[in-house]
Amino acid sequence: MKKIGLLLVIFLGLIAFVYLYEIEGGKKRQEAKEREESLFQVKQEEVTSIEIARAGQDPLLLVKVDDKWSIEKPMETAADKASVDSLVGSVDLARIERTFEEVGSGAEKYGLKEPRMTLTVQAGELTRVVHVGSKDFTGSNTYVQMAGDTKVHLTADSLYTTADKDLFQWRDKKVLTLDRDRVRTIEVQRGDEKIRLSKEGENWALEVPLQEPADKSAVNSLLSSLETTEAQKFVVEETQDLPQYGLSTPNVVVRLQEEGDDQWKALELGKKAEGEEDHYLARNPARSAVFTVPKSLLEKLTQKLWEFRDKDVINVDQDEIDKVIFHRGEVEIQARREDYKWILEKPDDQKDKEALAYKFWYPIDDIKFESIDDSKVGAASGKADVQIEILMKDGSVRTFEFLQQGEQYRARKVEAERGGSISKESFEKLQFKVEDIV
């Protein structure tokens, strides 16, 4: 037993040795090797500032405060996140590919007597200054030298290319900084016309000039444009002469309010930029600069009210439905929603067969209004050609009526008292044969 115990102790000791030396020790040795090969010897998350100096140009200083990057030199403004992240990533990934010892006076040979660029990287208390020289014969690597060191190293030229940008490229060019998922109110003022949209849960509604459901895809498209549009050019950094740019009384003003924030975010669009057919002058009142935006943004903000109106006739989620009942003359079709399938209950000769959703539900769900009556429209005065009753799982009922009037085709949402015209093609979708949907 003593021998078994001794062998067990030796075995456990070997396991501990292998773990500590080979696994944990291997990780530490790998980390030490990577640190030694690292040009700047800093991690991406440690970098707090980067200065880029090039001959004949003002230095550019990027500073991180509370995880946000800004430009402090040659001007103070927000920095472009993607550009800075790319540069910081290149600093982290820069590796010493090869080293030339004691170069001394031969620095000119490597383009280091007058470097293309000098990068000063601050990471907490640590400062690294690297001079960037010329490319090597491959064109994919560049010569670099740490300030005060006689050695020259080769590193990937991507370090230089990610830093070689002009001031415009480093600037945050977004016309509005917003979190589209948190936007709860949108106001668009265009001359005397005002559109106001509000969000409740996941649904958008028009509040002004009409009170009705809004087209969710149209609102999301507008928010996407506002979120992604960038200034095409900065015309002036600060001005009091707003009339010169058509911004004393803007042609269009869009305002956004986010959940939990009483402040409004705004964008104002003025007149067409001189000599630029497809660009308009604009400003964000929270900033001082006047810039240009593409014509596509103006078109998005000035689209007709109709585009924001909900045009769905049957805007019901099929998975919230218990049963659908079709009345079409003498024909009655019933289908229940069960296990994400449509199961026919009537007519009797098709009972318990599955109605295929892409033949049965989707064509009906796709019916859109081509025009909407702005006055309240209740139930039909006469008998509808087609009536659809939708029994919801929550116990409520939604009723929809469709009728042909000469060459016109009409639809009504009975409970919502909303009606309008639909296309002939939409009306014909309701004339399906039962045997064609199973």
Buried (B, 14 or more C-beta within 10 A) or exposed (E): EEEEEEEEEEEEEEEEEEEEEEEEEEEEEEEEEEEEBBBBBBEEEBBBBBBBBBEEEEEBBBBBEEEEBBBBEEEEBBBBEEBBBBBBBBBBBBBBBEEBEEBEEEBEBBBBEEBBBBBBBBBEEEEBBBBBBBBBEEEEBBBBBBEEEBEBBBBBBBBBEBBBBEBEEBBBBBBBEBEBEEBBBBBBBBEEEEBBBBBEEEEBBBBEEBEBBBBBEBBEBBBEBBBEBEBBBBBBEEBEEBEBBBBEEBBBBBBBBBEEEEEEBBBBBBBBBEEBEEBBBBBBBEBEBBBBBBBEBBEBBBBEEEBBBBBBBBBBEBEEBBBBBBBBEEEEBBBBBEEEEBBBBBEEEBEEBBBBBEEBBEBBBEBBBEEBBEEEBBBBEEEBBBBBBBBBEEEEEBBBBBBEEEEEBBBBBBEBEBBBBBEEEBBEBBEBEBEEBB
